Amino acid sequence: MIQLFRALWAYRGFILGSVRREFQLKYSNSILGAAWNVLNPLAMIAVYTVIFSEVMRARLPGVDSSYAYSVYLCAGLLTWGLFAEIVGRGQTVFLDNANLLKKLSFPRMCLPVVIVCSAGLNFAIVFALFSLFLVVSGNFPGVVYLAVIPLTLILVAFSVGLGVTLGVLNVFFRDIAQFFGIFLTFWFWLTPIVYPMSTVPDSVRPFLSWNPMAGLIGAYQGVFVFGQWPQWQALCPAAIAAIAFCVVGLALFRQHAGEIVDEL
């Protein structure tokens, strides 16, 4: 593990250069360029606020704020977006970079790190705008906001562990990506993102509690909507899943690192 971190640190220039190149290529032929990174999330926040707060008059049970449901929805969707981007790109990371893997010699784990840094940069921009919206609308949760740091660390660890595991398997079994795309759709709707947990039947709640993303997203929503510190014991499934997938993903990668290039 120490050798892996040393190798990644030695190739930090390659990682940062790849992240910068991805960011530039994304908007290379765009008139507004990187401004779209600001305009898109602003549009999303504005739509959710206007539609759900003003038009539909959507309300959360037990919360008087007219913006509560908008904050609840944004917190869940932004969190899920980071998870989905890391896992979605992670499961095809080796296939997408097949030419690079065949031509250059570098630590292969640099590729998942590039994905995490790139996704993290996008998330940081969007989340900063969301935080600004919370301040302007008078819904900033105060010091509880700091809980976002450990929550995001657990989320990223779970996402990258799952992404690398799927990425290695997808090299040898190409149906993995197709199947997981369908599975991800069901996973989204089985996670309380657009609906509160209080609306779920009591008989179903114990099953949802084992959904790692349900606990994580619920913790984010609790921070931003209710100003509450997370119930850390409820995050045990997510933390255990994060550790398990990181260990499994790293073990699979080390076991099949040589075969990956041959298979590609």
C-alpha positions as CSV (number, residue, x, y, z in Angstrom):
1,M,0.0,0.0,0.0
2,I,2.8,2.4,0.9
3,Q,4.5,1.6,-2.4
4,L,1.3,2.4,-4.3
5,F,1.0,5.8,-2.6
6,R,4.7,6.5,-3.4
7,A,4.1,5.6,-7.1
8,L,1.1,7.8,-7.3
9,W,3.0,10.7,-5.7
10,A,5.9,10.2,-8.1
11,Y,3.4,10.5,-11.0
12,R,1.4,13.4,-9.5
13,G,2.4,15.5,-12.6
14,F,0.9,13.0,-14.9
15,I,-2.3,12.9,-12.8
16,L,-2.7,16.7,-12.5
17,G,-1.9,17.1,-16.2
18,S,-4.6,14.5,-17.1
19,V,-7.2,16.3,-15.0
20,R,-6.3,19.6,-16.5
21,R,-6.4,18.2,-20.0
22,E,-9.8,16.6,-19.4
23,F,-11.2,19.9,-18.1
24,Q,-9.8,21.8,-21.1
25,L,-11.0,19.3,-23.7
26,K,-14.5,19.3,-22.2
27,Y,-15.0,23.0,-23.2
28,S,-12.4,23.3,-26.0
29,N,-15.0,24.2,-28.7
30,S,-17.4,26.0,-26.4
31,I,-17.9,29.8,-26.6
32,L,-18.6,30.1,-22.9
33,G,-16.0,27.5,-22.0
34,A,-15.7,26.7,-18.3
35,A,-18.6,29.0,-17.5
36,W,-20.9,26.1,-18.2
37,N,-19.6,24.5,-15.0
38,V,-21.3,27.4,-13.2
39,L,-24.3,27.9,-15.5
40,N,-25.5,24.3,-15.4
41,P,-25.7,23.9,-11.6
42,L,-27.1,27.3,-11.3
43,A,-29.9,26.4,-13.7
44,M,-30.5,23.1,-11.8
45,I,-30.8,24.9,-8.5
46,A,-33.0,27.6,-9.9
47,V,-35.4,25.1,-11.6
48,Y,-35.7,23.0,-8.4
49,T,-36.3,26.1,-6.3
50,V,-38.9,27.7,-8.6
51,I,-40.7,24.5,-9.6
52,F,-40.9,22.7,-6.2
53,S,-40.9,25.7,-3.9
54,E,-43.1,28.2,-5.8
55,V,-45.1,26.2,-8.4
56,M,-45.7,22.8,-6.8
57,R,-45.5,24.2,-3.2
58,A,-43.7,20.9,-2.2
59,R,-43.1,20.6,1.5
60,L,-41.2,18.3,3.7
61,P,-43.0,16.8,6.7
62,G,-42.1,18.7,9.9
63,V,-40.2,21.5,8.1
64,D,-41.7,25.0,7.6
65,S,-39.1,26.4,5.2
66,S,-40.4,26.9,1.6
67,Y,-37.0,25.9,0.3
68,A,-36.7,22.7,2.4
69,Y,-37.7,20.3,-0.4
70,S,-35.4,22.1,-2.9
71,V,-32.5,21.8,-0.5
72,Y,-33.4,18.2,0.2
73,L,-33.5,17.4,-3.5
74,C,-30.3,19.3,-4.4
75,A,-28.3,17.7,-1.6
76,G,-29.4,14.2,-2.7
77,L,-28.9,14.7,-6.4
78,L,-25.5,16.3,-6.0
79,T,-24.3,13.5,-3.8
80,W,-25.6,10.9,-6.1
81,G,-24.1,12.7,-9.1
82,L,-20.6,12.4,-7.6
83,F,-21.1,8.7,-6.9
84,A,-22.5,7.9,-10.3
85,E,-19.8,9.8,-12.1
86,I,-16.9,8.0,-10.3
87,V,-18.5,4.6,-10.6
88,G,-19.7,5.1,-14.1
89,R,-16.3,6.2,-15.4
90,G,-14.5,3.7,-13.2
91,Q,-16.2,0.7,-14.7
92,T,-14.8,1.6,-18.1
93,V,-11.6,3.2,-17.1
94,F,-9.3,0.5,-18.5
95,L,-11.2,0.1,-21.7
96,D,-11.4,3.8,-22.4
97,N,-7.7,4.1,-21.9
98,A,-6.6,1.0,-23.7
99,N,-4.3,2.8,-26.1
100,L,-2.6,4.7,-23.3
101,L,-2.1,1.5,-21.3
102,K,-0.5,-0.3,-24.3
103,K,1.9,2.6,-25.2
104,L,3.0,4.1,-21.9
105,S,4.5,2.7,-18.8
106,F,3.0,4.2,-15.6
107,P,1.2,3.0,-12.5
108,R,-2.2,1.9,-13.7
109,M,-3.9,3.1,-10.6
110,C,-3.2,6.7,-11.8
111,L,-6.3,6.3,-14.0
112,P,-8.8,5.9,-11.2
113,V,-7.1,8.7,-9.3
114,V,-7.6,11.0,-12.4
115,I,-11.3,10.1,-12.4
116,V,-11.7,10.9,-8.7
117,C,-9.8,14.3,-9.1
118,S,-11.8,15.2,-12.2
119,A,-15.1,14.3,-10.6
120,G,-14.1,16.0,-7.4
121,L,-13.3,19.2,-9.2
122,N,-16.7,19.2,-10.9
123,F,-18.4,18.4,-7.6
124,A,-16.5,21.2,-5.7
125,I,-17.7,23.8,-8.2
126,V,-21.3,22.7,-8.1
127,F,-21.2,22.2,-4.3
128,A,-19.8,25.7,-3.8
129,L,-22.7,27.2,-5.7
130,F,-25.1,25.1,-3.7
131,S,-23.5,26.4,-0.5
132,L,-23.8,29.9,-1.8
133,F,-27.5,29.3,-2.4
134,L,-27.9,28.1,1.2
135,V,-26.3,31.3,2.5
136,V,-28.4,33.6,0.3
137,S,-31.6,31.8,1.1
138,G,-30.9,31.7,4.8
139,N,-30.6,27.9,5.0
140,F,-26.9,27.6,5.8
141,P,-26.6,24.9,8.6
142,G,-23.7,26.5,10.4
143,V,-20.9,24.5,12.0
144,V,-22.7,21.2,11.1
145,Y,-21.6,22.0,7.5
146,L,-18.2,20.5,8.5
147,A,-19.8,17.0,8.6
148,V,-19.6,17.2,4.8
149,I,-15.9,16.4,4.9
150,P,-16.0,12.9,6.5
151,L,-19.2,12.1,4.6
152,T,-17.5,12.9,1.3
153,L,-14.4,10.9,2.2
154,I,-16.6,7.8,2.8
155,L,-18.6,8.5,-0.4
156,V,-15.4,8.8,-2.5
157,A,-13.8,5.7,-1.0
158,F,-17.0,3.7,-1.6
159,S,-17.3,5.0,-5.2
160,V,-13.7,4.4,-6.2
161,G,-13.6,1.0,-4.6
162,L,-16.8,-0.1,-6.4
163,G,-15.6,1.6,-9.6
164,V,-12.2,-0.2,-9.7
165,T,-13.8,-3.5,-8.9
166,L,-16.2,-3.2,-11.7
167,G,-13.5,-1.8,-14.0
168,V,-11.3,-4.8,-13.6
169,L,-14.2,-7.2,-14.1
170,N,-15.5,-5.3,-17.1
171,V,-12.2,-5.9,-18.9
172,F,-12.9,-9.7,-18.9
173,F,-16.7,-9.6,-18.9
174,R,-18.0,-6.8,-21.1
175,D,-21.6,-7.3,-20.0
176,I,-20.7,-5.8,-16.5
177,A,-21.1,-2.2,-17.7
178,Q,-24.4,-2.8,-19.4
179,F,-25.9,-4.7,-16.4
180,F,-24.6,-2.1,-13.9
181,G,-26.2,0.7,-15.9
182,I,-29.6,-0.9,-15.5
183,F,-28.9,-1.8,-11.8
184,L,-27.9,1.9,-11.2
185,T,-31.3,3.0,-12.3
186,F,-33.0,0.8,-9.8
187,W,-30.5,1.7,-7.1
188,F,-31.3,5.4,-7.6
189,W,-35.0,4.9,-7.0
190,L,-34.4,2.6,-4.1
191,T,-32.5,5.4,-2.4
192,P,-34.5,8.2,-0.7
193,I,-33.4,11.1,-2.9
194,V,-36.6,12.5,-4.4
195,Y,-38.8,11.2,-1.6
196,P,-38.2,11.3,2.2
197,M,-37.6,8.2,4.2
198,S,-40.7,9.0,6.3
199,T,-42.9,8.2,3.3
200,V,-41.5,4.6,3.0
201,P,-43.6,1.8,4.6
202,D,-42.2,0.6,7.9
203,S,-41.8,-2.9,6.5
204,V,-39.4,-1.6,3.8
205,R,-37.2,0.7,5.9
206,P,-35.0,-2.1,7.4
207,F,-34.0,-3.2,3.9
208,L,-33.2,0.4,2.8
209,S,-31.0,0.8,5.9
210,W,-28.6,-1.7,4.3
211,N,-28.3,0.5,1.2
212,P,-25.0,2.3,1.7
213,M,-26.1,5.2,-0.4
214,A,-29.3,5.6,1.6
215,G,-27.3,6.3,4.8
216,L,-24.9,8.6,3.1
217,I,-27.4,10.7,1.2
218,G,-29.7,10.8,4.2
219,A,-26.7,12.1,6.3
220,Y,-26.1,14.9,3.7
221,Q,-29.8,15.8,3.7
222,G,-29.9,15.8,7.4
223,V,-27.0,18.3,7.5
224,F,-28.4,20.7,5.0
225,V,-32.2,20.5,5.6
226,F,-32.3,19.9,9.4
227,G,-28.9,21.2,10.5
228,Q,-28.2,17.9,12.3
229,W,-25.0,16.0,12.7
230,P,-25.0,12.6,11.1
231,Q,-25.9,9.5,13.1
232,W,-22.5,7.9,12.6
233,Q,-23.7,4.4,13.4
234,A,-26.1,4.6,10.5
235,L,-23.1,5.1,8.2
236,C,-21.6,1.8,9.2
237,P,-22.9,-0.1,6.1
238,A,-21.4,2.6,3.9
239,A,-18.1,2.6,5.7
240,I,-17.8,-1.2,5.7
241,A,-18.8,-1.4,2.0
242,A,-16.2,1.3,1.2
243,I,-13.4,-0.6,2.9
244,A,-14.5,-4.0,1.5
245,F,-14.7,-2.7,-2.1
246,C,-11.4,-0.9,-1.8
247,V,-9.7,-4.1,-0.6
248,V,-11.4,-6.3,-3.2
249,G,-10.8,-3.8,-6.0
250,L,-7.1,-3.4,-5.2
251,A,-6.7,-7.2,-4.8
252,L,-8.4,-7.9,-8.2
253,F,-6.2,-5.2,-9.9
254,R,-3.0,-6.6,-8.5
255,Q,-4.0,-10.1,-9.4
256,H,-4.9,-9.3,-13.0
257,A,-2.8,-6.2,-13.7
258,G,-0.7,-8.1,-16.3
259,E,-3.7,-9.8,-17.9
260,I,-5.6,-6.5,-18.3
261,V,-3.2,-5.1,-21.0
262,D,-3.2,-8.5,-22.8
263,E,-7.0,-8.6,-22.8
264,L,-7.3,-5.1,-24.1
